[in-house]
C-alpha cells in the first residue's frame, strides 16, 4: 500500500493506493484543514481630508498651464488647469467650491489618479 496526500479543487485528501497484486481495496479519507482565521472588517470613517477636497488627474499627462493662481477662490466646475494628454489639451475643473491649493507645477508629468490640487 502506498500513501499520498492529494489536493483536488482546494480540498486535501489522504489517499492509500493498493499496488498491483495486493488484495485490499484503496481507501480515500478526506483530510480536514483548519479554516483560515477571519479578519475583522473595519470600515474607515469618511471625513473631509485635512488638505481639503482633492482634484485628481483623470488620465496620465503633463501639466500645461494653470487657469487660476494658487490661493484663488473657485466654484465647483471652474476651469483650474490644463492637462496635456496624447497631444490634446484637457480642461481640469474644480471639484468643489473653495480656495485652490496646487500640489503640482507647470511641466510636471502625472499619472492617472494623481492629486493635482486640494480645494478647502
Phi and psi restraints in degrees (range 20) as a CNS / XPLOR table:
assign (resid 1 and name C) (resid 2 and name N)
       (resid 2 and name CA) (resid 2 and name C) 1.0 -109.4 20.0 2
assign (resid 2 and name N) (resid 2 and name CA)
       (resid 2 and name C) (resid 3 and name N) 1.0 144.9 20.0 2
assign (resid 2 and name C) (resid 3 and name N)
       (resid 3 and name CA) (resid 3 and name C) 1.0 -117.3 20.0 2
assign (resid 3 and name N) (resid 3 and name CA)
       (resid 3 and name C) (resid 4 and name N) 1.0 138.0 20.0 2
assign (resid 3 and name C) (resid 4 and name N)
       (resid 4 and name CA) (resid 4 and name C) 1.0 -141.1 20.0 2
assign (resid 4 and name N) (resid 4 and name CA)
       (resid 4 and name C) (resid 5 and name N) 1.0 154.1 20.0 2
assign (resid 4 and name C) (resid 5 and name N)
       (resid 5 and name CA) (resid 5 and name C) 1.0 -105.5 20.0 2
assign (resid 5 and name N) (resid 5 and name CA)
       (resid 5 and name C) (resid 6 and name N) 1.0 125.4 20.0 2
assign (resid 5 and name C) (resid 6 and name N)
       (resid 6 and name CA) (resid 6 and name C) 1.0 -125.0 20.0 2
assign (resid 6 and name N) (resid 6 and name CA)
       (resid 6 and name C) (resid 7 and name N) 1.0 135.9 20.0 2
assign (resid 6 and name C) (resid 7 and name N)
       (resid 7 and name CA) (resid 7 and name C) 1.0 -104.5 20.0 2
assign (resid 7 and name N) (resid 7 and name CA)
       (resid 7 and name C) (resid 8 and name N) 1.0 125.7 20.0 2
assign (resid 7 and name C) (resid 8 and name N)
       (resid 8 and name CA) (resid 8 and name C) 1.0 -131.9 20.0 2
assign (resid 8 and name N) (resid 8 and name CA)
       (resid 8 and name C) (resid 9 and name N) 1.0 118.9 20.0 2
assign (resid 8 and name C) (resid 9 and name N)
       (resid 9 and name CA) (resid 9 and name C) 1.0 50.6 20.0 2
assign (resid 9 and name N) (resid 9 and name CA)
       (resid 9 and name C) (resid 10 and name N) 1.0 43.1 20.0 2
assign (resid 9 and name C) (resid 10 and name N)
       (resid 10 and name CA) (resid 10 and name C) 1.0 83.0 20.0 2
assign (resid 10 and name N) (resid 10 and name CA)
       (resid 10 and name C) (resid 11 and name N) 1.0 -3.5 20.0 2
assign (resid 10 and name C) (resid 11 and name N)
       (resid 11 and name CA) (resid 11 and name C) 1.0 -105.0 20.0 2
assign (resid 11 and name N) (resid 11 and name CA)
       (resid 11 and name C) (resid 12 and name N) 1.0 139.7 20.0 2
assign (resid 11 and name C) (resid 12 and name N)
       (resid 12 and name CA) (resid 12 and name C) 1.0 -100.6 20.0 2
assign (resid 12 and name N) (resid 12 and name CA)
       (resid 12 and name C) (resid 13 and name N) 1.0 133.6 20.0 2
assign (resid 12 and name C) (resid 13 and name N)
       (resid 13 and name CA) (resid 13 and name C) 1.0 -125.6 20.0 2
assign (resid 13 and name N) (resid 13 and name CA)
       (resid 13 and name C) (resid 14 and name N) 1.0 140.8 20.0 2
assign (resid 13 and name C) (resid 14 and name N)
       (resid 14 and name CA) (resid 14 and name C) 1.0 -94.4 20.0 2
assign (resid 14 and name N) (resid 14 and name CA)
       (resid 14 and name C) (resid 15 and name N) 1.0 122.8 20.0 2
assign (resid 14 and name C) (resid 15 and name N)
       (resid 15 and name CA) (resid 15 and name C) 1.0 -124.5 20.0 2
assign (resid 15 and name N) (resid 15 and name CA)
       (resid 15 and name C) (resid 16 and name N) 1.0 134.0 20.0 2
assign (resid 15 and name C) (resid 16 and name N)
       (resid 16 and name CA) (resid 16 and name C) 1.0 -110.1 20.0 2
assign (resid 16 and name N) (resid 16 and name CA)
       (resid 16 and name C) (resid 17 and name N) 1.0 126.2 20.0 2
assign (resid 16 and name C) (resid 17 and name N)
       (resid 17 and name CA) (resid 17 and name C) 1.0 -116.4 20.0 2
assign (resid 17 and name N) (resid 17 and name CA)
       (resid 17 and name C) (resid 18 and name N) 1.0 129.9 20.0 2
assign (resid 17 and name C) (resid 18 and name N)
       (resid 18 and name CA) (resid 18 and name C) 1.0 -78.4 20.0 2
assign (resid 18 and name N) (resid 18 and name CA)
       (resid 18 and name C) (resid 19 and name N) 1.0 131.6 20.0 2
assign (resid 18 and name C) (resid 19 and name N)
       (resid 19 and name CA) (resid 19 and name C) 1.0 -81.1 20.0 2
assign (resid 19 and name N) (resid 19 and name CA)
       (resid 19 and name C) (resid 20 and name N) 1.0 154.7 20.0 2
assign (resid 19 and name C) (resid 20 and name N)
       (resid 20 and name CA) (resid 20 and name C) 1.0 -55.1 20.0 2
assign (resid 20 and name N) (resid 20 and name CA)
       (resid 20 and name C) (resid 21 and name N) 1.0 135.0 20.0 2
assign (resid 20 and name C) (resid 21 and name N)
       (resid 21 and name CA) (resid 21 and name C) 1.0 101.0 20.0 2
assign (resid 21 and name N) (resid 21 and name CA)
       (resid 21 and name C) (resid 22 and name N) 1.0 -15.2 20.0 2
assign (resid 21 and name C) (resid 22 and name N)
       (resid 22 and name CA) (resid 22 and name C) 1.0 -86.5 20.0 2
assign (resid 22 and name N) (resid 22 and name CA)
       (resid 22 and name C) (resid 23 and name N) 1.0 152.4 20.0 2
assign (resid 22 and name C) (resid 23 and name N)
       (resid 23 and name CA) (resid 23 and name C) 1.0 -90.1 20.0 2
assign (resid 23 and name N) (resid 23 and name CA)
       (resid 23 and name C) (resid 24 and name N) 1.0 -23.0 20.0 2
assign (resid 23 and name C) (resid 24 and name N)
       (resid 24 and name CA) (resid 24 and name C) 1.0 -81.0 20.0 2
assign (resid 24 and name N) (resid 24 and name CA)
       (resid 24 and name C) (resid 25 and name N) 1.0 157.7 20.0 2
assign (resid 24 and name C) (resid 25 and name N)
       (resid 25 and name CA) (resid 25 and name C) 1.0 -91.4 20.0 2
assign (resid 25 and name N) (resid 25 and name CA)
       (resid 25 and name C) (resid 26 and name N) 1.0 154.2 20.0 2
assign (resid 25 and name C) (resid 26 and name N)
       (resid 26 and name CA) (resid 26 and name C) 1.0 -68.9 20.0 2
assign (resid 26 and name N) (resid 26 and name CA)
       (resid 26 and name C) (resid 27 and name N) 1.0 149.3 20.0 2
assign (resid 26 and name C) (resid 27 and name N)
       (resid 27 and name CA) (resid 27 and name C) 1.0 -114.9 20.0 2
assign (resid 27 and name N) (resid 27 and name CA)
       (resid 27 and name C) (resid 28 and name N) 1.0 136.3 20.0 2
assign (resid 27 and name C) (resid 28 and name N)
       (resid 28 and name CA) (resid 28 and name C) 1.0 -117.4 20.0 2
assign (resid 28 and name N) (resid 28 and name CA)
       (resid 28 and name C) (resid 29 and name N) 1.0 117.9 20.0 2
assign (resid 28 and name C) (resid 29 and name N)
       (resid 29 and name CA) (resid 29 and name C) 1.0 -120.7 20.0 2
assign (resid 29 and name N) (resid 29 and name CA)
       (resid 29 and name C) (resid 30 and name N) 1.0 115.0 20.0 2
assign (resid 29 and name C) (resid 30 and name N)
       (resid 30 and name CA) (resid 30 and name C) 1.0 -65.4 20.0 2
assign (resid 30 and name N) (resid 30 and name CA)
       (resid 30 and name C) (resid 31 and name N) 1.0 136.2 20.0 2
assign (resid 30 and name C) (resid 31 and name N)
       (resid 31 and name CA) (resid 31 and name C) 1.0 -90.9 20.0 2
assign (resid 31 and name N) (resid 31 and name CA)
       (resid 31 and name C) (resid 32 and name N) 1.0 141.0 20.0 2
assign (resid 31 and name C) (resid 32 and name N)
       (resid 32 and name CA) (resid 32 and name C) 1.0 -94.9 20.0 2
assign (resid 32 and name N) (resid 32 and name CA)
       (resid 32 and name C) (resid 33 and name N) 1.0 127.8 20.0 2
assign (resid 32 and name C) (resid 33 and name N)
       (resid 33 and name CA) (resid 33 and name C) 1.0 -102.6 20.0 2
assign (resid 33 and name N) (resid 33 and name CA)
       (resid 33 and name C) (resid 34 and name N) 1.0 140.8 20.0 2
assign (resid 33 and name C) (resid 34 and name N)
       (resid 34 and name CA) (resid 34 and name C) 1.0 -63.8 20.0 2
assign (resid 34 and name N) (resid 34 and name CA)
       (resid 34 and name C) (resid 35 and name N) 1.0 139.6 20.0 2
assign (resid 34 and name C) (resid 35 and name N)
       (resid 35 and name CA) (resid 35 and name C) 1.0 -74.5 20.0 2
assign (resid 35 and name N) (resid 35 and name CA)
       (resid 35 and name C) (resid 36 and name N) 1.0 150.5 20.0 2
assign (resid 35 and name C) (resid 36 and name N)
       (resid 36 and name CA) (resid 36 and name C) 1.0 -67.9 20.0 2
assign (resid 36 and name N) (resid 36 and name CA)
       (resid 36 and name C) (resid 37 and name N) 1.0 141.0 20.0 2
assign (resid 36 and name C) (resid 37 and name N)
       (resid 37 and name CA) (resid 37 and name C) 1.0 -64.7 20.0 2
assign (resid 37 and name N) (resid 37 and name CA)
       (resid 37 and name C) (resid 38 and name N) 1.0 143.4 20.0 2
assign (resid 37 and name C) (resid 38 and name N)
       (resid 38 and name CA) (resid 38 and name C) 1.0 -85.4 20.0 2
assign (resid 38 and name N) (resid 38 and name CA)
       (resid 38 and name C) (resid 39 and name N) 1.0 146.6 20.0 2
assign (resid 38 and name C) (resid 39 and name N)
       (resid 39 and name CA) (resid 39 and name C) 1.0 -105.4 20.0 2
assign (resid 39 and name N) (resid 39 and name CA)
       (resid 39 and name C) (resid 40 and name N) 1.0 130.3 20.0 2
assign (resid 39 and name C) (resid 40 and name N)
       (resid 40 and name CA) (resid 40 and name C) 1.0 -63.2 20.0 2
assign (resid 40 and name N) (resid 40 and name CA)
       (resid 40 and name C) (resid 41 and name N) 1.0 132.8 20.0 2
assign (resid 40 and name C) (resid 41 and name N)
       (resid 41 and name CA) (resid 41 and name C) 1.0 -88.0 20.0 2
assign (resid 41 and name N) (resid 41 and name CA)
       (resid 41 and name C) (resid 42 and name N) 1.0 119.1 20.0 2
assign (resid 41 and name C) (resid 42 and name N)
       (resid 42 and name CA) (resid 42 and name C) 1.0 -114.9 20.0 2
assign (resid 42 and name N) (resid 42 and name CA)
       (resid 42 and name C) (resid 43 and name N) 1.0 120.5 20.0 2
assign (resid 42 and name C) (resid 43 and name N)
       (resid 43 and name CA) (resid 43 and name C) 1.0 -86.8 20.0 2
assign (resid 43 and name N) (resid 43 and name CA)
       (resid 43 and name C) (resid 44 and name N) 1.0 129.2 20.0 2
assign (resid 43 and name C) (resid 44 and name N)
       (resid 44 and name CA) (resid 44 and name C) 1.0 -69.1 20.0 2
assign (resid 44 and name N) (resid 44 and name CA)
       (resid 44 and name C) (resid 45 and name N) 1.0 147.4 20.0 2
assign (resid 44 and name C) (resid 45 and name N)
       (resid 45 and name CA) (resid 45 and name C) 1.0 -77.3 20.0 2
assign (resid 45 and name N) (resid 45 and name CA)
       (resid 45 and name C) (resid 46 and name N) 1.0 138.3 20.0 2
assign (resid 45 and name C) (resid 46 and name N)
       (resid 46 and name CA) (resid 46 and name C) 1.0 -94.0 20.0 2
assign (resid 46 and name N) (resid 46 and name CA)
       (resid 46 and name C) (resid 47 and name N) 1.0 119.9 20.0 2
assign (resid 46 and name C) (resid 47 and name N)
       (resid 47 and name CA) (resid 47 and name C) 1.0 -144.1 20.0 2
assign (resid 47 and name N) (resid 47 and name CA)
       (resid 47 and name C) (resid 48 and name N) 1.0 164.8 20.0 2
assign (resid 47 and name C) (resid 48 and name N)
       (resid 48 and name CA) (resid 48 and name C) 1.0 -66.4 20.0 2
assign (resid 48 and name N) (resid 48 and name CA)
       (resid 48 and name C) (resid 49 and name N) 1.0 136.0 20.0 2
assign (resid 48 and name C) (resid 49 and name N)
       (resid 49 and name CA) (resid 49 and name C) 1.0 -60.4 20.0 2
assign (resid 49 and name N) (resid 49 and name CA)
       (resid 49 and name C) (resid 50 and name N) 1.0 151.1 20.0 2
assign (resid 49 and name C) (resid 50 and name N)
       (resid 50 and name CA) (resid 50 and name C) 1.0 -60.5 20.0 2
assign (resid 50 and name N) (resid 50 and name CA)
       (resid 50 and name C) (resid 51 and name N) 1.0 -31.6 20.0 2
assign (resid 50 and name C) (resid 51 and name N)
       (resid 51 and name CA) (resid 51 and name C) 1.0 -87.2 20.0 2
assign (resid 51 and name N) (resid 51 and name CA)
       (resid 51 and name C) (resid 52 and name N) 1.0 -4.6 20.0 2
assign (resid 51 and name C) (resid 52 and name N)
       (resid 52 and name CA) (resid 52 and name C) 1.0 108.6 20.0 2
assign (resid 52 and name N) (resid 52 and name CA)
       (resid 52 and name C) (resid 53 and name N) 1.0 -168.3 20.0 2
assign (resid 52 and name C) (resid 53 and name N)
       (resid 53 and name CA) (resid 53 and name C) 1.0 -80.6 20.0 2
assign (resid 53 and name N) (resid 53 and name CA)
       (resid 53 and name C) (resid 54 and name N) 1.0 124.6 20.0 2
assign (resid 53 and name C) (resid 54 and name N)
       (resid 54 and name CA) (resid 54 and name C) 1.0 -76.3 20.0 2
assign (resid 54 and name N) (resid 54 and name CA)
       (resid 54 and name C) (resid 55 and name N) 1.0 149.3 20.0 2
assign (resid 54 and name C) (resid 55 and name N)
       (resid 55 and name CA) (resid 55 and name C) 1.0 -111.0 20.0 2
assign (resid 55 and name N) (resid 55 and name CA)
       (resid 55 and name C) (resid 56 and name N) 1.0 120.6 20.0 2
assign (resid 55 and name C) (resid 56 and name N)
       (resid 56 and name CA) (resid 56 and name C) 1.0 -113.2 20.0 2
assign (resid 56 and name N) (resid 56 and name CA)
       (resid 56 and name C) (resid 57 and name N) 1.0 154.4 20.0 2
assign (resid 56 and name C) (resid 57 and name N)
       (resid 57 and name CA) (resid 57 and name C) 1.0 -74.1 20.0 2
assign (resid 57 and name N) (resid 57 and name CA)
       (resid 57 and name C) (resid 58 and name N) 1.0 125.9 20.0 2
assign (resid 57 and name C) (resid 58 and name N)
       (resid 58 and name CA) (resid 58 and name C) 1.0 -77.0 20.0 2
assign (resid 58 and name N) (resid 58 and name CA)
       (resid 58 and name C) (resid 59 and name N) 1.0 -12.5 20.0 2
assign (resid 58 and name C) (resid 59 and name N)
       (resid 59 and name CA) (resid 59 and name C) 1.0 -158.8 20.0 2
assign (resid 59 and name N) (resid 59 and name CA)
       (resid 59 and name C) (resid 60 and name N) 1.0 161.8 20.0 2
assign (resid 59 and name C) (resid 60 and name N)
       (resid 60 and name CA) (resid 60 and name C) 1.0 -70.9 20.0 2
assign (resid 60 and name N) (resid 60 and name CA)
       (resid 60 and name C) (resid 61 and name N) 1.0 147.2 20.0 2
assign (resid 60 and name C) (resid 61 and name N)
       (resid 61 and name CA) (resid 61 and name C) 1.0 177.5 20.0 2
assign (resid 61 and name N) (resid 61 and name CA)
       (resid 61 and name C) (resid 62 and name N) 1.0 -166.3 20.0 2
assign (resid 61 and name C) (resid 62 and name N)
       (resid 62 and name CA) (resid 62 and name C) 1.0 -120.7 20.0 2
assign (resid 62 and name N) (resid 62 and name CA)
       (resid 62 and name C) (resid 63 and name N) 1.0 137.4 20.0 2
assign (resid 62 and name C) (resid 63 and name N)
       (resid 63 and name CA) (resid 63 and name C) 1.0 -70.5 20.0 2
assign (resid 63 and name N) (resid 63 and name CA)
       (resid 63 and name C) (resid 64 and name N) 1.0 114.8 20.0 2
assign (resid 63 and name C) (resid 64 and name N)
       (resid 64 and name CA) (resid 64 and name C) 1.0 -90.6 20.0 2
assign (resid 64 and name N) (resid 64 and name CA)
       (resid 64 and name C) (resid 65 and name N) 1.0 -45.6 20.0 2
assign (resid 64 and name C) (resid 65 and name N)
       (resid 65 and name CA) (resid 65 and name C) 1.0 -165.3 20.0 2
assign (resid 65 and name N) (resid 65 and name CA)
       (resid 65 and name C) (resid 66 and name N) 1.0 161.7 20.0 2
assign (resid 65 and name C) (resid 66 and name N)
       (resid 66 and name CA) (resid 66 and name C) 1.0 -106.5 20.0 2
assign (resid 66 and name N) (resid 66 and name CA)
       (resid 66 and name C) (resid 67 and name N) 1.0 139.8 20.0 2
assign (resid 66 and name C) (resid 67 and name N)
       (resid 67 and name CA) (resid 67 and name C) 1.0 -92.8 20.0 2
assign (resid 67 and name N) (resid 67 and name CA)
       (resid 67 and name C) (resid 68 and name N) 1.0 -21.9 20.0 2
assign (resid 67 and name C) (resid 68 and name N)
       (resid 68 and name CA) (resid 68 and name C) 1.0 -132.3 20.0 2
assign (resid 68 and name N) (resid 68 and name CA)
       (resid 68 and name C) (resid 69 and name N) 1.0 160.4 20.0 2
assign (resid 68 and name C) (resid 69 and name N)
       (resid 69 and name CA) (resid 69 and name C) 1.0 -85.0 20.0 2
assign (resid 69 and name N) (resid 69 and name CA)
       (resid 69 and name C) (resid 70 and name N) 1.0 158.5 20.0 2
assign (resid 69 and name C) (resid 70 and name N)
       (resid 70 and name CA) (resid 70 and name C) 1.0 -61.6 20.0 2
assign (resid 70 and name N) (resid 70 and name CA)
       (resid 70 and name C) (resid 71 and name N) 1.0 131.7 20.0 2
assign (resid 70 and name C) (resid 71 and name N)
       (resid 71 and name CA) (resid 71 and name C) 1.0 92.3 20.0 2
assign (resid 71 and name N) (resid 71 and name CA)
       (resid 71 and name C) (resid 72 and name N) 1.0 -0.4 20.0 2
assign (resid 71 and name C) (resid 72 and name N)
       (resid 72 and name CA) (resid 72 and name C) 1.0 -73.5 20.0 2
assign (resid 72 and name N) (resid 72 and name CA)
       (resid 72 and name C) (resid 73 and name N) 1.0 149.5 20.0 2
assign (resid 72 and name C) (resid 73 and name N)
       (resid 73 and name CA) (resid 73 and name C) 1.0 -86.5 20.0 2
assign (resid 73 and name N) (resid 73 and name CA)
       (resid 73 and name C) (resid 74 and name N) 1.0 128.9 20.0 2
assign (resid 73 and name C) (resid 74 and name N)
       (resid 74 and name CA) (resid 74 and name C) 1.0 -129.4 20.0 2
assign (resid 74 and name N) (resid 74 and name CA)
       (resid 74 and name C) (resid 75 and name N) 1.0 161.2 20.0 2
assign (resid 74 and name C) (resid 75 and name N)
       (resid 75 and name CA) (resid 75 and name C) 1.0 -110.4 20.0 2
assign (resid 75 and name N) (resid 75 and name CA)
       (resid 75 and name C) (resid 76 and name N) 1.0 152.6 20.0 2
assign (resid 75 and name C) (resid 76 and name N)
       (resid 76 and name CA) (resid 76 and name C) 1.0 -54.0 20.0 2
assign (resid 76 and name N) (resid 76 and name CA)
       (resid 76 and name C) (resid 77 and name N) 1.0 128.7 20.0 2
assign (resid 76 and name C) (resid 77 and name N)
       (resid 77 and name CA) (resid 77 and name C) 1.0 97.2 20.0 2
assign (resid 77 and name N) (resid 77 and name CA)
       (resid 77 and name C) (resid 78 and name N) 1.0 -12.3 20.0 2
assign (resid 77 and name C) (resid 78 and name N)
       (resid 78 and name CA) (resid 78 and name C) 1.0 -67.2 20.0 2
assign (resid 78 and name N) (resid 78 and name CA)
       (resid 78 and name C) (resid 79 and name N) 1.0 139.7 20.0 2
assign (resid 78 and name C) (resid 79 and name N)
       (resid 79 and name CA) (resid 79 and name C) 1.0 -69.4 20.0 2
assign (resid 79 and name N) (resid 79 and name CA)
       (resid 79 and name C) (resid 80 and name N) 1.0 127.8 20.0 2
assign (resid 79 and name C) (resid 80 and name N)
       (resid 80 and name CA) (resid 80 and name C) 1.0 -116.9 20.0 2
assign (resid 80 and name N) (resid 80 and name CA)
       (resid 80 and name C) (resid 81 and name N) 1.0 -26.0 20.0 2
assign (resid 80 and name C) (resid 81 and name N)
       (resid 81 and name CA) (resid 81 and name C) 1.0 -159.4 20.0 2
assign (resid 81 and name N) (resid 81 and name CA)
       (resid 81 and name C) (resid 82 and name N) 1.0 167.4 20.0 2
assign (resid 81 and name C) (resid 82 and name N)
       (resid 82 and name CA) (resid 82 and name C) 1.0 -113.8 20.0 2
assign (resid 82 and name N) (resid 82 and name CA)
       (resid 82 and name C) (resid 83 and name N) 1.0 127.6 20.0 2
assign (resid 82 and name C) (resid 83 and name N)
       (resid 83 and name CA) (resid 83 and name C) 1.0 -112.6 20.0 2
assign (resid 83 and name N) (resid 83 and name CA)
       (resid 83 and name C) (resid 84 and name N) 1.0 120.2 20.0 2
assign (resid 83 and name C) (resid 84 and name N)
       (resid 84 and name CA) (resid 84 and name C) 1.0 -90.1 20.0 2
assign (resid 84 and name N) (resid 84 and name CA)
       (resid 84 and name C) (resid 85 and name N) 1.0 124.5 20.0 2
assign (resid 84 and name C) (resid 85 and name N)
       (resid 85 and name CA) (resid 85 and name C) 1.0 -139.5 20.0 2
assign (resid 85 and name N) (resid 85 and name CA)
       (resid 85 and name C) (resid 86 and name N) 1.0 126.1 20.0 2
assign (resid 85 and name C) (resid 86 and name N)
       (resid 86 and name CA) (resid 86 and name C) 1.0 52.5 20.0 2
assign (resid 86 and name N) (resid 86 and name CA)
       (resid 86 and name C) (resid 87 and name N) 1.0 47.5 20.0 2
assign (resid 86 and name C) (resid 87 and name N)
       (resid 87 and name CA) (resid 87 and name C) 1.0 65.2 20.0 2
assign (resid 87 and name N) (resid 87 and name CA)
       (resid 87 and name C) (resid 88 and name N) 1.0 16.2 20.0 2
assign (resid 87 and name C) (resid 88 and name N)
       (resid 88 and name CA) (resid 88 and name C) 1.0 -119.1 20.0 2
assign (resid 88 and name N) (resid 88 and name CA)
       (resid 88 and name C) (resid 89 and name N) 1.0 143.3 20.0 2
assign (resid 88 and name C) (resid 89 and name N)
       (resid 89 and name CA) (resid 89 and name C) 1.0 -92.3 20.0 2
assign (resid 89 and name N) (resid 89 and name CA)
       (resid 89 and name C) (resid 90 and name N) 1.0 123.0 20.0 2
assign (resid 89 and name C) (resid 90 and name N)
       (resid 90 and name CA) (resid 90 and name C) 1.0 -113.4 20.0 2
assign (resid 90 and name N) (resid 90 and name CA)
       (resid 90 and name C) (resid 91 and name N) 1.0 126.0 20.0 2
assign (resid 90 and name C) (resid 91 and name N)
       (resid 91 and name CA) (resid 91 and name C) 1.0 -79.2 20.0 2
assign (resid 91 and name N) (resid 91 and name CA)
       (resid 91 and name C) (resid 92 and name N) 1.0 126.3 20.0 2
assign (resid 91 and name C) (resid 92 and name N)
       (resid 92 and name CA) (resid 92 and name C) 1.0 -103.4 20.0 2
assign (resid 92 and name N) (resid 92 and name CA)
       (resid 92 and name C) (resid 93 and name N) 1.0 130.0 20.0 2
assign (resid 92 and name C) (resid 93 and name N)
       (resid 93 and name CA) (resid 93 and name C) 1.0 -111.2 20.0 2
assign (resid 93 and name N) (resid 93 and name CA)
       (resid 93 and name C) (resid 94 and name N) 1.0 161.1 20.0 2
assign (resid 93 and name C) (resid 94 and name N)
       (resid 94 and name CA) (resid 94 and name C) 1.0 -65.6 20.0 2
assign (resid 94 and name N) (resid 94 and name CA)
       (resid 94 and name C) (resid 95 and name N) 1.0 136.7 20.0 2
assign (resid 94 and name C) (resid 95 and name N)
       (resid 95 and name CA) (resid 95 and name C) 1.0 -91.0 20.0 2
assign (resid 95 and name N) (resid 95 and name CA)
       (resid 95 and name C) (resid 96 and name N) 1.0 -4.0 20.0 2
assign (resid 95 and name C) (resid 96 and name N)
       (resid 96 and name CA) (resid 96 and name C) 1.0 -162.7 20.0 2
assign (resid 96 and name N) (resid 96 and name CA)
       (resid 96 and name C) (resid 97 and name N) 1.0 169.1 20.0 2
assign (resid 96 and name C) (resid 97 and name N)
       (resid 97 and name CA) (resid 97 and name C) 1.0 -80.9 20.0 2
assign (resid 97 and name N) (resid 97 and name CA)
       (resid 97 and name C) (resid 98 and name N) 1.0 144.0 20.0 2
assign (resid 97 and name C) (resid 98 and name N)
       (resid 98 and name CA) (resid 98 and name C) 1.0 148.5 20.0 2
assign (resid 98 and name N) (resid 98 and name CA)
       (resid 98 and name C) (resid 99 and name N) 1.0 -158.9 20.0 2
assign (resid 98 and name C) (resid 99 and name N)
       (resid 99 and name CA) (resid 99 and name C) 1.0 -102.1 20.0 2
assign (resid 99 and name N) (resid 99 and name CA)
       (resid 99 and name C) (resid 100 and name N) 1.0 127.3 20.0 2
assign (resid 99 and name C) (resid 100 and name N)
       (resid 100 and name CA) (resid 100 and name C) 1.0 -86.4 20.0 2
assign (resid 100 and name N) (resid 100 and name CA)
       (resid 100 and name C) (resid 101 and name N) 1.0 137.2 20.0 2
assign (resid 100 and name C) (resid 101 and name N)
       (resid 101 and name CA) (resid 101 and name C) 1.0 -129.1 20.0 2
assign (resid 101 and name N) (resid 101 and name CA)
       (resid 101 and name C) (resid 102 and name N) 1.0 105.2 20.0 2
assign (resid 101 and name C) (resid 102 and name N)
       (resid 102 and name CA) (resid 102 and name C) 1.0 -74.2 20.0 2
assign (resid 102 and name N) (resid 102 and name CA)
       (resid 102 and name C) (resid 103 and name N) 1.0 143.0 20.0 2
assign (resid 102 and name C) (resid 103 and name N)
       (resid 103 and name CA) (resid 103 and name C) 1.0 -116.9 20.0 2
assign (resid 103 and name N) (resid 103 and name CA)
       (resid 103 and name C) (resid 104 and name N) 1.0 9.0 20.0 2
assign (resid 103 and name C) (resid 104 and name N)
       (resid 104 and name CA) (resid 104 and name C) 1.0 -125.6 20.0 2
assign (resid 104 and name N) (resid 104 and name CA)
       (resid 104 and name C) (resid 105 and name N) 1.0 165.8 20.0 2
assign (resid 104 and name C) (resid 105 and name N)
       (resid 105 and name CA) (resid 105 and name C) 1.0 -127.3 20.0 2
assign (resid 105 and name N) (resid 105 and name CA)
       (resid 105 and name C) (resid 106 and name N) 1.0 163.7 20.0 2
assign (resid 105 and name C) (resid 106 and name N)
       (resid 106 and name CA) (resid 106 and name C) 1.0 -56.3 20.0 2
assign (resid 106 and name N) (resid 106 and name CA)
       (resid 106 and name C) (resid 107 and name N) 1.0 132.6 20.0 2
assign (resid 106 and name C) (resid 107 and name N)
       (resid 107 and name CA) (resid 107 and name C) 1.0 94.4 20.0 2
assign (resid 107 and name N) (resid 107 and name CA)
       (resid 107 and name C) (resid 108 and name N) 1.0 -12.3 20.0 2
assign (resid 107 and name C) (resid 108 and name N)
       (resid 108 and name CA) (resid 108 and name C) 1.0 -65.5 20.0 2
assign (resid 108 and name N) (resid 108 and name CA)
       (resid 108 and name C) (resid 109 and name N) 1.0 140.5 20.0 2
assign (resid 108 and name C) (resid 109 and name N)
       (resid 109 and name CA) (resid 109 and name C) 1.0 -95.3 20.0 2
assign (resid 109 and name N) (resid 109 and name CA)
       (resid 109 and name C) (resid 110 and name N) 1.0 131.2 20.0 2
assign (resid 109 and name C) (resid 110 and name N)
       (resid 110 and name CA) (resid 110 and name C) 1.0 -125.7 20.0 2
assign (resid 110 and name N) (resid 110 and name CA)
       (resid 110 and name C) (resid 111 and name N) 1.0 153.1 20.0 2
assign (resid 110 and name C) (resid 111 and name N)
       (resid 111 and name CA) (resid 111 and name C) 1.0 -91.9 20.0 2
assign (resid 111 and name N) (resid 111 and name CA)
       (resid 111 and name C) (resid 112 and name N) 1.0 164.8 20.0 2
assign (resid 111 and name C) (resid 112 and name N)
       (resid 112 and name CA) (resid 112 and name C) 1.0 -60.7 20.0 2
assign (resid 112 and name N) (resid 112 and name CA)
       (resid 112 and name C) (resid 113 and name N) 1.0 132.2 20.0 2
assign (resid 112 and name C) (resid 113 and name N)
       (resid 113 and name CA) (resid 113 and name C) 1.0 88.0 20.0 2
assign (resid 113 and name N) (resid 113 and name CA)
       (resid 113 and name C) (resid 114 and name N) 1.0 -3.5 20.0 2
assign (resid 113 and name C) (resid 114 and name N)
       (resid 114 and name CA) (resid 114 and name C) 1.0 -67.6 20.0 2
assign (resid 114 and name N) (resid 114 and name CA)
       (resid 114 and name C) (resid 115 and name N) 1.0 144.1 20.0 2
assign (resid 114 and name C) (resid 115 and name N)
       (resid 115 and name CA) (resid 115 and name C) 1.0 -74.3 20.0 2
assign (resid 115 and name N) (resid 115 and name CA)
       (resid 115 and name C) (resid 116 and name N) 1.0 126.7 20.0 2
assign (resid 115 and name C) (resid 116 and name N)
       (resid 116 and name CA) (resid 116 and name C) 1.0 -102.2 20.0 2
assign (resid 116 and name N) (resid 116 and name CA)
       (resid 116 and name C) (resid 117 and name N) 1.0 -35.1 20.0 2
assign (resid 116 and name C) (resid 117 and name N)
       (resid 117 and name CA) (resid 117 and name C) 1.0 -161.5 20.0 2
assign (resid 117 and name N) (resid 117 and name CA)
       (resid 117 and name C) (resid 118 and name N) 1.0 166.3 20.0 2
assign (resid 117 and name C) (resid 118 and name N)
       (resid 118 and name CA) (resid 118 and name C) 1.0 -124.9 20.0 2
assign (resid 118 and name N) (resid 118 and name CA)
       (resid 118 and name C) (resid 119 and name N) 1.0 145.5 20.0 2
assign (resid 118 and name C) (resid 119 and name N)
       (resid 119 and name CA) (resid 119 and name C) 1.0 -121.9 20.0 2
assign (resid 119 and name N) (resid 119 and name CA)
       (resid 119 and name C) (resid 120 and name N) 1.0 120.7 20.0 2
